[in-house]
Amino acid sequence: MVEQSIEFRYDTQLLLEGENLDEDDIRDYIMEHFEGDCLLVVGDEDLIKLHFHTNRPWEILEYMRSMGEIYDIVVEDMDRQSRGLKG
């Protein structure tokens, strides 16, 4: 059996509440400054939902917090999940 390697280990999800938020600007900044994949940034000027696979979720949390209040934060370890362990 060959073990499959996960390039970006942490599935990071959160909600960002703020003012004058721009999902395109947030998406572009993340793509330019952070390594990861499966980026999803959706919402409006008051509320954004983020989903991102990365090896450094704390950096994403710090960036998003700089723009407003973050909540409903979920960081799951996909490597552990792939081995049948709790994430």
MILOSE-345848 format. One record per residue: z, y, x of N, C-alpha, C, CB in turn. Coordinates in pm, whole numbers. Each point is the difference from the previous one (the first is absolute). Glycine has a CB too. Example, Ala and Ser with C-alpha at 12.3 -4.5 7.8 and 13.67 -1.06 7.14 Angstrom:
MILOSE-345848
<node n_zz="780" n_yy="-569" n_xx="1319" ca_zz="0" ca_yy="119" ca_xx="-89" c_zz="0" c_yy="120" c_xx="90" cb_zz="125" cb_yy="-117" cb_xx="-189"/>
<node n_zz="-197" n_yy="222" n_xx="154" ca_zz="6" ca_yy="119" ca_xx="82" c_zz="73" c_yy="109" c_xx="-77" cb_zz="-215" cb_yy="-63" cb_xx="118"/>
This chain:
MILOSE-345848
<node n_zz="0" n_yy="-119" n_xx="83" ca_zz="0" ca_yy="119" ca_xx="-83" c_zz="0" c_yy="125" c_xx="88" cb_zz="121" cb_yy="-125" cb_xx="-183"/>
<node n_zz="-213" n_yy="217" n_xx="155" ca_zz="-11" ca_yy="124" ca_xx="76" c_zz="74" c_yy="109" c_xx="-76" cb_zz="-223" cb_yy="-71" cb_xx="99"/>
<node n_zz="313" n_yy="140" n_xx="-26" ca_zz="72" ca_yy="111" ca_xx="-63" c_zz="-88" c_yy="123" c_xx="1" cb_zz="222" cb_yy="-96" cb_xx="71"/>
<node n_zz="-228" n_yy="163" n_xx="-183" ca_zz="-78" ca_yy="122" ca_xx="-10" c_zz="87" c_yy="118" c_xx="40" cb_zz="-143" cb_yy="-100" cb_xx="-183"/>
<node n_zz="89" n_yy="182" n_xx="271" ca_zz="73" ca_yy="117" ca_xx="46" c_zz="-25" c_yy="116" c_xx="-97" cb_zz="-19" cb_yy="-77" cb_xx="241"/>
<node n_zz="124" n_yy="150" n_xx="-270" ca_zz="-11" ca_yy="118" ca_xx="-85" c_zz="-2" c_yy="121" c_xx="90" cb_zz="121" cb_yy="-113" cb_xx="-194"/>
<node n_zz="-230" n_yy="188" n_xx="188" ca_zz="-15" ca_yy="115" ca_xx="90" c_zz="101" c_yy="110" c_xx="-32" cb_zz="-243" cb_yy="-54" cb_xx="23"/>
<node n_zz="259" n_yy="83" n_xx="-151" ca_zz="95" ca_yy="103" ca_xx="-42" c_zz="105" c_yy="-66" c_xx="-88" cb_zz="-176" cb_yy="184" cb_xx="12"/>
<node n_zz="296" n_yy="-189" n_xx="37" ca_zz="105" ca_yy="-88" ca_xx="-53" c_zz="68" c_yy="49" c_xx="-127" cb_zz="35" cb_yy="-69" cb_xx="231"/>
<node n_zz="-18" n_yy="200" n_xx="-246" ca_zz="84" ca_yy="52" ca_xx="-108" c_zz="-82" c_yy="64" c_xx="-112" cb_zz="180" cb_yy="37" cb_xx="168"/>
<node n_zz="-163" n_yy="-91" n_xx="-286" ca_zz="-58" ca_yy="56" ca_xx="-122" c_zz="96" c_yy="111" c_xx="-45" cb_zz="-117" cb_yy="-222" cb_xx="-69"/>
<node n_zz="72" n_yy="346" n_xx="79" ca_zz="84" ca_yy="116" ca_xx="-27" c_zz="-48" c_yy="69" c_xx="-127" cb_zz="47" cb_yy="29" cb_xx="247"/>
<node n_zz="46" n_yy="-12" n_xx="-342" ca_zz="-34" ca_yy="64" ca_xx="-127" c_zz="109" c_yy="101" c_xx="-35" cb_zz="-124" cb_yy="-207" cb_xx="-79"/>
<node n_zz="83" n_yy="316" n_xx="18" ca_zz="97" ca_yy="101" ca_xx="-42" c_zz="-63" c_yy="97" c_xx="-97" cb_zz="121" cb_yy="-22" cb_xx="217"/>
<node n_zz="-34" n_yy="99" n_xx="-280" ca_zz="-42" ca_yy="114" ca_xx="-82" c_zz="47" c_yy="127" c_xx="70" cb_zz="11" cb_yy="-137" cb_xx="-216"/>
<node n_zz="-95" n_yy="239" n_xx="213" ca_zz="31" ca_yy="130" ca_xx="57" c_zz="-7" c_yy="103" c_xx="-111" cb_zz="-91" cb_yy="-66" cb_xx="228"/>
<node n_zz="200" n_yy="137" n_xx="-246" ca_zz="4" ca_yy="109" ca_xx="-98" c_zz="7" c_yy="131" c_xx="75" cb_zz="114" cb_yy="-147" cb_xx="-173"/>
<node n_zz="-200" n_yy="240" n_xx="138" ca_zz="-1" ca_yy="129" ca_xx="67" c_zz="-81" c_yy="102" c_xx="-78" cb_zz="24" cb_yy="-115" cb_xx="219"/>
<node n_zz="-67" n_yy="219" n_xx="-150" ca_zz="-79" ca_yy="106" ca_xx="-63" c_zz="-129" c_yy="19" c_xx="80" cb_zz="209" cb_yy="113" cb_xx="-88"/>
<node n_zz="-316" n_yy="-89" n_xx="15" ca_zz="-130" ca_yy="26" ca_xx="63" c_zz="-44" c_yy="-111" c_xx="95" cb_zz="48" cb_yy="242" cb_xx="-20"/>
<node n_zz="-20" n_yy="-366" n_xx="-18" ca_zz="-40" ca_yy="-115" ca_xx="82" c_zz="-150" c_yy="-22" c_xx="-15" cb_zz="230" cb_yy="-106" cb_xx="-25"/>
<node n_zz="-294" n_yy="60" n_xx="129" ca_zz="-143" ca_yy="-27" ca_xx="-2" c_zz="-24" c_yy="-140" c_xx="54" cb_zz="-55" cb_yy="247" cb_xx="29"/>
<node n_zz="15" n_yy="-338" n_xx="-117" ca_zz="-16" ca_yy="-140" ca_xx="41" c_zz="-106" c_yy="-15" c_xx="109" cb_zz="70" cb_yy="-72" cb_xx="-230"/>
<node n_zz="-176" n_yy="151" n_xx="226" ca_zz="-104" ca_yy="-9" ca_xx="103" c_zz="53" c_yy="43" c_xx="136" cb_zz="-174" cb_yy="42" cb_xx="-175"/>
<node n_zz="251" n_yy="67" n_xx="179" ca_zz="57" ca_yy="47" ca_xx="126" c_zz="98" c_yy="-103" c_xx="57" cb_zz="-27" cb_yy="238" cb_xx="-77"/>
<node n_zz="108" n_yy="-297" n_xx="-9" ca_zz="97" ca_yy="-101" ca_xx="44" c_zz="-73" c_yy="-122" c_xx="55" cb_zz="167" cb_yy="81" cb_xx="-171"/>
<node n_zz="-267" n_yy="-128" n_xx="98" ca_zz="-79" ca_yy="-117" ca_xx="43" c_zz="-65" c_yy="28" c_xx="136" cb_zz="-43" cb_yy="-63" cb_xx="-242"/>
<node n_zz="-21" n_yy="179" n_xx="255" ca_zz="-68" ca_yy="34" ca_xx="125" c_zz="98" c_yy="8" c_xx="117" cb_zz="-173" cb_yy="126" cb_xx="-132"/>
<node n_zz="289" n_yy="-65" n_xx="110" ca_zz="100" ca_yy="12" ca_xx="107" c_zz="48" c_yy="-138" c_xx="45" cb_zz="72" cb_yy="224" cb_xx="-93"/>
<node n_zz="-44" n_yy="-311" n_xx="-2" ca_zz="49" ca_yy="-133" ca_xx="35" c_zz="-107" c_yy="-77" c_xx="77" cb_zz="147" cb_yy="-1" cb_xx="-204"/>
<node n_zz="-271" n_yy="6" n_xx="158" ca_zz="-108" ca_yy="-71" ca_xx="69" c_zz="-19" c_yy="51" c_xx="143" cb_zz="-111" cb_yy="-37" cb_xx="-221"/>
<node n_zz="133" n_yy="166" n_xx="241" ca_zz="-20" ca_yy="60" ca_xx="130" c_zz="117" c_yy="-23" c_xx="96" cb_zz="-141" cb_yy="171" cb_xx="-112"/>
<node n_zz="264" n_yy="-181" n_xx="59" ca_zz="119" ca_yy="0" ca_xx="86" c_zz="79" c_yy="-131" c_xx="6" cb_zz="10" cb_yy="237" cb_xx="-50"/>
<node n_zz="-40" n_yy="-333" n_xx="-38" ca_zz="79" ca_yy="-124" ca_xx="-5" c_zz="-91" c_yy="-121" c_xx="2" cb_zz="180" cb_yy="119" cb_xx="-127"/>
<node n_zz="-136" n_yy="-225" n_xx="194" ca_zz="-75" ca_yy="-125" ca_xx="0" c_zz="42" c_yy="-84" c_xx="-120" cb_zz="-20" cb_yy="6" cb_xx="252"/>
<node n_zz="-79" n_yy="-63" n_xx="-320" ca_zz="29" ca_yy="-85" ca_xx="-114" c_zz="-125" c_yy="-27" c_xx="-79" cb_zz="231" cb_yy="90" cb_xx="-9"/>
<node n_zz="-213" n_yy="-156" n_xx="-107" ca_zz="-113" ca_yy="-27" ca_xx="-88" c_zz="48" c_yy="-7" c_xx="-143" cb_zz="-119" cb_yy="-123" cb_xx="183"/>
<node n_zz="24" n_yy="99" n_xx="-273" ca_zz="26" ca_yy="-11" ca_xx="-144" c_zz="68" c_yy="126" c_xx="-55" cb_zz="20" cb_yy="-248" cb_xx="27"/>
<node n_zz="-64" n_yy="363" n_xx="19" ca_zz="61" ca_yy="126" ca_xx="-45" c_zz="-44" c_yy="34" c_xx="-141" cb_zz="7" cb_yy="81" cb_xx="236"/>
<node n_zz="91" n_yy="-47" n_xx="-318" ca_zz="-24" ca_yy="47" ca_xx="-136" c_zz="91" c_yy="121" c_xx="-22" cb_zz="-65" cb_yy="-234" cb_xx="-84"/>
<node n_zz="4" n_yy="347" n_xx="52" ca_zz="74" ca_yy="123" ca_xx="-30" c_zz="-56" c_yy="53" c_xx="-131" cb_zz="44" cb_yy="55" cb_xx="248"/>
<node n_zz="36" n_yy="-60" n_xx="-354" ca_zz="-47" ca_yy="47" ca_xx="-130" c_zz="108" c_yy="86" c_xx="-66" cb_zz="-144" cb_yy="-206" cb_xx="-26"/>
<node n_zz="99" n_yy="299" n_xx="-56" ca_zz="96" ca_yy="83" ca_xx="-71" c_zz="-57" c_yy="136" c_xx="-31" cb_zz="184" cb_yy="-122" cb_xx="110"/>
<node n_zz="-92" n_yy="216" n_xx="-123" ca_zz="-39" ca_yy="137" ca_xx="-32" c_zz="83" c_yy="96" c_xx="86" cb_zz="-64" cb_yy="-66" cb_xx="-237"/>
<node n_zz="66" n_yy="193" n_xx="200" ca_zz="68" ca_yy="99" ca_xx="84" c_zz="152" c_yy="-11" c_xx="-2" cb_zz="-191" cb_yy="149" cb_xx="-41"/>
<node n_zz="246" n_yy="-229" n_xx="-52" ca_zz="145" ca_yy="-14" ca_xx="-11" c_zz="54" c_yy="-137" c_xx="41" cb_zz="-12" cb_yy="165" cb_xx="-181"/>
<node n_zz="-73" n_yy="-269" n_xx="175" ca_zz="46" ca_yy="-136" ca_xx="26" c_zz="-112" c_yy="-82" c_xx="64" cb_zz="160" cb_yy="14" cb_xx="-195"/>
<node n_zz="-128" n_yy="-77" n_xx="307" ca_zz="-95" ca_yy="-84" ca_xx="74" c_zz="60" c_yy="-138" c_xx="17" cb_zz="-95" cb_yy="201" cb_xx="121"/>
<node n_zz="12" n_yy="-305" n_xx="-141" ca_zz="38" ca_yy="-137" ca_xx="33" c_zz="-75" c_yy="-38" c_xx="126" cb_zz="42" cb_yy="-61" cb_xx="-244"/>
<node n_zz="33" n_yy="5" n_xx="339" ca_zz="-58" ca_yy="-44" ca_xx="126" c_zz="19" c_yy="-150" c_xx="17" cb_zz="45" cb_yy="226" cb_xx="101"/>
<node n_zz="-149" n_yy="-291" n_xx="-50" ca_zz="5" ca_yy="-141" ca_xx="39" c_zz="-72" c_yy="-7" c_xx="134" cb_zz="6" cb_yy="-91" cb_xx="-243"/>
<node n_zz="58" n_yy="28" n_xx="344" ca_zz="-58" ca_yy="-1" ca_xx="135" c_zz="57" c_yy="-116" c_xx="79" cb_zz="-31" cb_yy="249" cb_xx="-5"/>
<node n_zz="-55" n_yy="-320" n_xx="77" ca_zz="45" ca_yy="-106" ca_xx="90" c_zz="4" c_yy="58" c_xx="141" cb_zz="-99" cb_yy="-184" cb_xx="-148"/>
<node n_zz="214" n_yy="173" n_xx="214" ca_zz="19" ca_yy="59" ca_xx="132" c_zz="105" c_yy="-79" c_xx="77" cb_zz="-63" cb_yy="227" cb_xx="-90"/>
<node n_zz="70" n_yy="-204" n_xx="220" ca_zz="106" ca_yy="-60" ca_xx="81" c_zz="116" c_yy="97" c_xx="21" cb_zz="-172" cb_yy="-141" cb_xx="114"/>
<node n_zz="155" n_yy="265" n_xx="-160" ca_zz="102" ca_yy="103" ca_xx="22" c_zz="30" c_yy="75" c_xx="-131" cb_zz="-76" cb_yy="25" cb_xx="241"/>
<node n_zz="134" n_yy="-95" n_xx="-337" ca_zz="22" ca_yy="63" ca_xx="-131" c_zz="90" c_yy="123" c_xx="6" cb_zz="-32" cb_yy="-222" cb_xx="-100"/>
<node n_zz="123" n_yy="226" n_xx="193" ca_zz="92" ca_yy="114" ca_xx="11" c_zz="-75" c_yy="129" c_xx="27" cb_zz="178" cb_yy="-153" cb_xx="84"/>
<node n_zz="-292" n_yy="146" n_xx="-14" ca_zz="-79" ca_yy="120" ca_xx="26" c_zz="-66" c_yy="51" c_xx="-128" cb_zz="-40" cb_yy="-79" cb_xx="235"/>
<node n_zz="-5" n_yy="-13" n_xx="-319" ca_zz="-60" ca_yy="38" ca_xx="-128" c_zz="107" c_yy="63" c_xx="-90" cb_zz="-170" cb_yy="-186" cb_xx="20"/>
<node n_zz="289" n_yy="126" n_xx="-22" ca_zz="109" ca_yy="55" ca_xx="-81" c_zz="35" c_yy="141" c_xx="46" cb_zz="89" cb_yy="-233" cb_xx="-39"/>
<node n_zz="-82" n_yy="253" n_xx="170" ca_zz="33" ca_yy="131" ca_xx="54" c_zz="-107" c_yy="104" c_xx="-37" cb_zz="123" cb_yy="-113" cb_xx="190"/>
<node n_zz="-249" n_yy="76" n_xx="-176" ca_zz="-109" ca_yy="91" ca_xx="-35" c_zz="4" c_yy="36" c_xx="-149" cb_zz="-140" cb_yy="-99" cb_xx="185"/>
<node n_zz="150" n_yy="-1" n_xx="-269" ca_zz="0" ca_yy="25" ca_xx="-144" c_zz="121" c_yy="83" c_xx="-41" cb_zz="-123" cb_yy="-214" cb_xx="-37"/>
<node n_zz="237" n_yy="190" n_xx="98" ca_zz="122" ca_yy="76" ca_xx="-31" c_zz="-16" c_yy="147" c_xx="36" cb_zz="137" cb_yy="-205" cb_xx="37"/>
<node n_zz="-221" n_yy="234" n_xx="60" ca_zz="-21" ca_yy="139" ca_xx="41" c_zz="-68" c_yy="83" c_xx="-109" cb_zz="-15" cb_yy="-77" cb_xx="236"/>
<node n_zz="-42" n_yy="9" n_xx="-337" ca_zz="-72" ca_yy="71" ca_xx="-106" c_zz="73" c_yy="1" c_xx="-133" cb_zz="-207" cb_yy="-63" cb_xx="114"/>
<node n_zz="320" n_yy="-5" n_xx="-123" ca_zz="73" ca_yy="-2" ca_xx="-126" c_zz="101" c_yy="-112" c_xx="-1" cb_zz="-198" cb_yy="97" cb_xx="-117"/>
<node n_zz="237" n_yy="-135" n_xx="-2" ca_zz="101" ca_yy="-106" ca_xx="-17" c_zz="-71" c_yy="-134" c_xx="-15" cb_zz="162" cb_yy="162" cb_xx="-109"/>
<node n_zz="-117" n_yy="-261" n_xx="188" ca_zz="-57" ca_yy="-134" ca_xx="-12" c_zz="101" c_yy="-90" c_xx="-70" cb_zz="-140" cb_yy="33" cb_xx="210"/>
<node n_zz="87" n_yy="-126" n_xx="-292" ca_zz="87" ca_yy="-94" ca_xx="-70" c_zz="-81" c_yy="-123" c_xx="-39" cb_zz="144" cb_yy="188" cb_xx="-87"/>
<node n_zz="-77" n_yy="-284" n_xx="25" ca_zz="-60" ca_yy="-130" ca_xx="-29" c_zz="-67" c_yy="-57" c_xx="125" cb_zz="-36" cb_yy="69" cb_xx="-240"/>
<node n_zz="108" n_yy="-64" n_xx="350" ca_zz="-52" ca_yy="-43" ca_xx="130" c_zz="12" c_yy="-152" c_xx="11" cb_zz="64" cb_yy="221" cb_xx="105"/>
<node n_zz="-177" n_yy="-283" n_xx="-68" ca_zz="-3" ca_yy="-144" ca_xx="22" c_zz="-70" c_yy="-24" c_xx="134" cb_zz="-3" cb_yy="-52" cb_xx="-251"/>
<node n_zz="70" n_yy="-20" n_xx="340" ca_zz="-61" ca_yy="-41" ca_xx="126" c_zz="19" c_yy="-150" c_xx="10" cb_zz="45" cb_yy="225" cb_xx="114"/>
<node n_zz="-156" n_yy="-298" n_xx="-123" ca_zz="6" ca_yy="-146" ca_xx="3" c_zz="-65" c_yy="-51" c_xx="127" cb_zz="-4" cb_yy="-9" cb_xx="-251"/>
<node n_zz="68" n_yy="-91" n_xx="311" ca_zz="-48" ca_yy="-62" ca_xx="122" c_zz="-98" c_yy="-111" c_xx="-38" cb_zz="216" cb_yy="56" cb_xx="124"/>
<node n_zz="-345" n_yy="-29" n_xx="-111" ca_zz="-102" ca_yy="-97" ca_xx="-41" c_zz="-6" c_yy="-120" c_xx="93" cb_zz="-130" cb_yy="187" cb_xx="-99"/>
<node n_zz="174" n_yy="-172" n_xx="223" ca_zz="4" ca_yy="-114" ca_xx="92" c_zz="103" c_yy="-102" c_xx="-49" cb_zz="-68" cb_yy="149" cb_xx="193"/>
<node n_zz="186" n_yy="-102" n_xx="-232" ca_zz="102" ca_yy="-91" ca_xx="-54" c_zz="-50" c_yy="-67" c_xx="-128" cb_zz="182" cb_yy="143" cb_xx="100"/>
<node n_zz="-247" n_yy="-65" n_xx="-185" ca_zz="-52" ca_yy="-56" ca_xx="-126" c_zz="-103" c_yy="-108" c_xx="28" cb_zz="41" cb_yy="218" cb_xx="-115"/>
<node n_zz="-127" n_yy="-196" n_xx="216" ca_zz="-103" ca_yy="-99" ca_xx="30" c_zz="59" c_yy="-132" c_xx="51" cb_zz="-157" cb_yy="188" cb_xx="53"/>
<node n_zz="281" n_yy="-181" n_xx="-3" ca_zz="68" ca_yy="-121" ca_xx="47" c_zz="92" c_yy="-58" c_xx="-109" cb_zz="-10" cb_yy="89" cb_xx="236"/>
<node n_zz="-2" n_yy="-36" n_xx="-358" ca_zz="77" ca_yy="-53" ca_xx="-112" c_zz="143" c_yy="49" c_xx="-6" cb_zz="-143" cb_yy="-197" cb_xx="12"/>
<node n_zz="173" n_yy="305" n_xx="61" ca_zz="134" ca_yy="56" ca_xx="0" c_zz="3" c_yy="123" c_xx="-89" cb_zz="43" cb_yy="-87" cb_xx="233"/>
<node n_zz="75" n_yy="129" n_xx="-272" ca_zz="11" ca_yy="123" ca_xx="-80" c_zz="-37" c_yy="118" c_xx="87" cb_zz="180" cb_yy="-101" cb_xx="-145"/>
<node n_zz="-257" n_yy="195" n_xx="84" ca_zz="-54" ca_yy="115" ca_xx="74" c_zz="103" c_yy="104" c_xx="29" cb_zz="-215" cb_yy="-41" cb_xx="-103"/>
